[in-house]
């Protein structure tokens, strides 16, 4: 069972969709915040292109460990 926004979830599709929604929106939101804070002439496209170039190579494998709460 997983707690998402105060709701206990048993269906594995719901956490998958929640993570996908979060990660698909976080870049757009972050770039928008950065542009508002920076005092330069870089466009939103420039920031997005930087991120695209930064993640062209695959990440190294990640090992996850199970952790149980008592």
C-alpha positions in Angstrom: 0.0 0.0 0.0 1.2 3.5 -0.8 0.0 6.8 0.5 -0.5 9.4 -2.2 -1.9 12.8 -1.2 -3.4 11.3 1.9 -5.1 8.4 0.1 -4.0 4.7 0.6 -3.4 3.2 -2.9 -3.3 -0.5 -3.7 -3.6 -0.3 -7.5 0.0 -0.1 -9.0 -1.2 1.9 -12.0 -2.1 4.9 -9.9 1.4 5.5 -8.5 2.9 5.0 -11.9 0.6 7.7 -13.4 1.3 10.0 -10.4 5.1 9.8 -10.9 4.7 10.2 -14.7 2.6 13.4 -14.2 5.0 14.8 -11.7 8.1 14.2 -13.8 6.5 15.4 -17.0 5.5 18.7 -15.4 8.4 19.4 -13.1 10.8 20.5 -15.9 8.4 23.0 -17.4 7.6 24.5 -14.0 11.3 24.6 -13.0 12.3 26.4 -16.3 9.5 28.9 -15.8 10.7 29.7 -12.2 14.4 30.0 -13.4 13.5 32.4 -16.1 11.6 34.6 -13.7 14.6 34.7 -11.3 17.4 35.2 -13.8 18.3 38.6 -15.1 19.6 37.6 -18.6 18.3 37.3 -22.1 18.1 33.5 -22.3 14.8 32.3 -23.7 12.7 29.4 -22.4 13.9 27.4 -25.4 17.5 27.9 -24.4 16.9 26.5 -21.0 14.9 23.6 -22.3 17.6 22.8 -24.9 20.3 22.8 -22.2 18.3 20.2 -20.3 17.8 18.1 -23.4 21.5 18.1 -24.2 22.4 17.3 -20.5 20.4 14.1 -20.6 21.4 12.6 -23.9 23.4 9.9 -22.3 21.6 7.1 -20.4 21.9 7.0 -16.6 23.9 4.3 -14.9 21.9 1.4 -13.5 20.2 2.1 -10.1 19.8 -0.5 -7.5 16.8 -0.1 -5.2 16.4 -1.9 -1.9 13.2 -2.8 -0.3 12.5 -1.1 3.1 9.7 -2.1 5.3 8.2 0.0 8.0 7.2 -1.6 11.3 
